[in-house]
Amino acid sequence: MTRDTTGGHSLLYLYYSSEPVARTIDVTETGSVAVDVDAHGETIGVELLNPGTTELELLTKLARERDLSLDGLFSYA
């Protein structure tokens, strides 16, 4: 888990796989949520900018629905 507070921002990155990232998909128009996927479209990790409780709850729900297990966390606070 990673939290980055440089520039007044907080960043949280959750790793679900150690496979190489093929592309990053911006989930929100503001760029506050991005998903990294491998060449097969499988989720590698999720990045949250300035995450709040709602975002973390949603991420947990989606990970459970997709049967993702957390490999690691990277956070800057």
C-alpha positions in Angstrom: 0.0 0.0 0.0 1.4 3.4 -0.9 0.3 6.8 0.2 2.0 9.8 -1.3 1.3 13.2 0.1 3.7 15.3 -2.0 1.9 18.3 -3.3 -0.9 17.8 -0.8 -2.1 14.6 -2.4 -2.4 11.1 -1.1 -1.8 8.1 -3.3 -2.7 4.5 -2.6 -1.6 1.7 -5.0 -2.9 -1.9 -4.5 -1.1 -4.7 -6.3 -3.0 -7.8 -7.3 -0.4 -9.4 -9.5 3.3 -9.1 -10.3 2.8 -9.4 -14.0 4.0 -6.6 -16.2 1.5 -3.7 -16.8 0.4 -3.5 -20.5 -1.8 -0.4 -20.1 -3.5 1.9 -17.6 -7.2 2.6 -17.7 -8.5 5.9 -16.2 -11.7 4.9 -14.4 -12.8 8.4 -13.5 -12.8 11.7 -15.5 -10.8 13.4 -12.7 -8.0 10.7 -12.9 -8.6 9.8 -9.2 -8.9 6.1 -10.0 -6.8 4.2 -12.5 -6.5 0.4 -13.1 -3.4 -1.3 -14.5 -4.0 -4.4 -16.6 -1.8 -7.0 -18.2 -1.7 -8.0 -21.9 -4.7 -10.3 -21.3 -6.8 -7.5 -19.6 -6.4 -9.0 -16.1 -6.1 -6.5 -13.3 -2.6 -5.9 -12.0 -3.2 -3.0 -9.7 -5.4 -0.1 -8.8 -4.2 3.5 -8.0 -6.3 5.8 -6.0 -5.5 9.5 -5.7 -6.7 11.1 -2.4 -8.8 8.0 -1.5 -11.6 8.3 1.0 -13.7 5.7 2.8 -16.2 5.4 -0.1 -13.4 4.7 -2.6 -11.8 2.1 -0.4 -15.1 0.4 0.3 -15.9 0.3 -3.5 -12.4 -1.1 -4.2 -12.8 -3.8 -1.6 -16.1 -4.8 -3.0 -14.8 -4.9 -6.6 -11.8 -7.0 -5.6 -14.0 -9.5 -3.8 -16.4 -9.7 -6.8 -13.5 -10.4 -9.1 -11.8 -12.8 -6.6 -8.6 -10.7 -6.5 -6.1 -11.3 -3.8 -3.8 -8.5 -2.7 -0.1 -9.1 -3.4 1.0 -5.8 -1.9 0.4 -2.2 -1.0 2.2 1.0 -1.8 1.2 4.2 0.0 2.4 7.8 0.3 0.7 10.0 2.9 
